[in-house]
Amino acid sequence: MPSAEFGIGNSEWKGSFRIPNSAFRIWHELWLPVAEMTVRWSRYFLPTLREDPKDAEAVSHKLMMRAGLIRRLGSGAYSYLPFGKRALERAAAVVRREMDAAGAHELLLPALQPTELWKATGRYGVLGDVLIRFTDRTGKEIALGPTHEEVITDLMTEVSSHKALPLTLYQIQTKFRDEPRPRFGVIRSKEFLMKDAYSFDLDAEGLARSYRAMYEAYVAVFARCGIHALPCEADPGIMGGDVSHEFMAPSEHGEDRVVRCAGCGYAANLEAARCPEPPEAPPGAETQQPMAPVKTPGRHTVDDVSRLLKVPASRLIKTLLYDVDETHVGVLVRGDHDVNEAKLARIAGTTRVRLAGADAIRRLSGAPVGFTGPVGLSGVRLLADRAVMTMINAVTGANENETHLVNVNPGRDFRPDEVADVRIVAEGDCCPGCGKPLEFLRTIEVGHVFKLGTKYTQALGAVVQDPSGASRPMIMGCYGIGINRLLAAAIEQHHDAQGIVWPVSLAPFQALISVLEPQSGPHRDAAEAAAAALEAAGIDVLVDDREQSPGSKLKDADLIGIPVQLIVGKTWSASEQLEARRRGLAERAHIRREEVVATVKKLLDTPVPV
């Protein structure tokens, strides 16, 4: 039998053994990669960039490109290089740990979904072009999953008894959405990695317990990732249900805005933020004047009319006509306020509203766009914001071309069908709870939790027998975390002028050893010894053994942001000491080789100011 002979030697034992070639191949393929644990930059695909990419706006986008985490393939699609892939895996590991600790069980659902499921729940038309669809060779329409509520609910039709509940299942899977405006790198892309979990309970009390468990798990996830995430009241949107919270990471380049009250802790995104009750006008503050028409030729915007009539925008009433399912709704807001379409959709009991077109506006009001008003407007349901009802002697469109009405008073000149909070919170508004000023923040959404109720289980027949023997649909919760966004949010919150400052839990490597003179045998040996000691202690190490200038290596070290940096350079030549520092801190220490592991562990535990 063919064989191979090996000699194994050290100071205590020398010898040789013979093994068959087939066994050698197994040993070589399985053992050798494990033995080759040290990652050397000279053989690692980690290209860095000196300049910011021209199309990058957000800090995270710039640094993820420059530090060799990602490369853009096309609009909203990014390749993750090895360094970025390691960071993704770190984030996923944190999420898995907290999901498992909360009692959730991992599965994997297909990305290919039959559109019949989406049609059954009514979301096929709601998502519209965001849903990426194609026809397979049999003529069947398939969607690339943007989310998996329908798929998991279809799977749960196998459960027939309440004894199997409660049950929470989760996956980490790629999602696909044809976003109309992909931007900020991986913050808003067309293809992304998400953890989505789904809870199933028999009743509302069970759902409340499952929701609280996931909510607390999310708090733990973001804390372990070093991300400051603000829990906010949110609008459920197309997901459905009546309770929802977003976890929003404050960031200068965030795509979302939230309000926060420093007094009572109230926080909400702009879609869900409640407006304060408008103050009542003091008695006798102003006398109602007779309503009268005024000509406003060519003036059809709030600013135009405000300037012409020399009144502030807050004295105007905007009337906006919306298509809501098969009907029309006229929404009244103050001239300096904007309609909150999410609130409007909730009030109207629908999932999507849209502004009426010019032809519909002319047909309903008798005038072109810009001259619609509530007085005499018929054929529409009239919904007024609460602030409108306190106005005195307001200006509105006259439902006549190039004409407005002055001295319009709610209650006297028009009566809305409904009064509600239907506007977006504005600068200067106070907290609806305690009355203190609200702070506006730009944020990145990193997580979202929903109480879905029975929207999906009712539509898809996921029912169980309760203890009395009656059938009832399971009650459902949904919980999502954007894995890619965890990296972006962490970088947005943890960086400086030199580059990334990784939180330890997300760092692709925990320690970087920079060999400033890799051609020097003693320097290489010192780096290898330090790497071996750290890896034996369970610490992941990247060794920068590239043939580049010391200055270039040190700049790259700061750019990629590995938490602990060890430098083999002049101090090693002079006194056999390594230079050690914690990324993000200015202090440096000189340590001997036997102090490497203890020093690195101590530095990893050292907090870095955000």
ABEGO torsion letter per residue (X at the ends): XBBBBBBBBBAABBEBBBBBAAAAAAAAAAAAAAABABBBAAABBBBBBABBBAABABAAAAAAAAAGABBBABBGBBBBBAAAAAAAAAAAAAAAAAAAAAGBBBBBBBABBBAAAAAAAGAAAAAEAABBBBBBAAGBBBBBBABAAAAAAAAAAABABAAAOBBBBBBBBBBBBBBABBBGEAABBABBBBBBBBBBBABAAAAAAAAAAAAAAAAAAAAAAGBBBBBBBBBAEAAEEABBBBBBBBBAABABBBBBBAAAGBBBBAAABBBBBBBBBBBGABBBBBBBBBBBBGBABAAAAAAAAGBBAAABBBBBBBBBEABBBBBBBBAABBBBAAAAAAAAGBABBBBBBAAAAAAAAGBBBGABBABGBBGBBBBBBAAAAABBGBBBBAGBBGBBBBGBBBGAABBBABBBBABBBBBGBBBAAAGBBBBBBBBBBABBBBBAEAAAAAAAGBBBBBAAGBBBBBBBBBBBBBAAAAAAAAAAABBBAAEBBBBAAABABABBBBBABAABAAAAAAAAAAAAAAAAAGBBBBBBABBBBAAAAAAAAAAAGBABBBBBBAAAAAAGBBBBBBBGBABBBBBBAAAAAAAAAAAAABBBBX
